[in-house]
Amino acid sequence: MLTPARITAIAEIGLCSGVPTQLAVGAALRVAGVPMFSPAGGLALPFVMALSLINALLVLGLMIVLTRAQGQSLSHLWLGHRPVMREVRYGALLIPVVFVLVVVLLNAMRALAPGLHNVQVNPLEQLASTPGAAAMFAVVAILAGGVLEEMQRAFLLHRFEHHLGGVRVGIVVLSVGFGLGHAMQGWDAVVGTGVLGAFWAVLYVRRRSVLAPMVSHAGFNAVEVLRVAVWGL
């Protein structure tokens, strides 16, 4: 039954999903004359940076306002009660684990389901084609990706856990959504990021702190940008 609490939770999930804010920011940037594409036809790094960072700030602000409006604790939601530095170290230790997981998963998909590799050149990897571009894109990948997305995941999971069928439903729905959000990178990327989303969601639920998944996610993103910048793979 759609109770007021459930309706509110659905509205908050939609508002903080990043979709409406990205659409609004993207439209504003285009009106301001910021080109979405580079002369070569790929995504323009200034547009991607502005879109990602402004959207991250908007979503973060919305989550803070909505959490406080309901009398909930931001510290309890995002940090829990575990020692901060222990969570940071644990997250750092998980970076190579995540990297190996992705390598094994992608290789398995290319061997068993090669049709999933339907995008030959990842459009986001083209943004890290030079050292300077790679450094700027790394900032986006770490802040708008690793940091904001894990805070966002915890916020959305909280809504599912208390109002929309439980935390397991939240993990499935959010992981599918996280994967589909990377569709422009190919179906193999959709599956891979979906699995990673589930991994980081379970990690948060087990530890009740965003720090380990945040450090793990941000570190993985940084390694990926470095890999592309150095080896171009």
Disulfide bonds with the S-S distance in Angstrom:
none
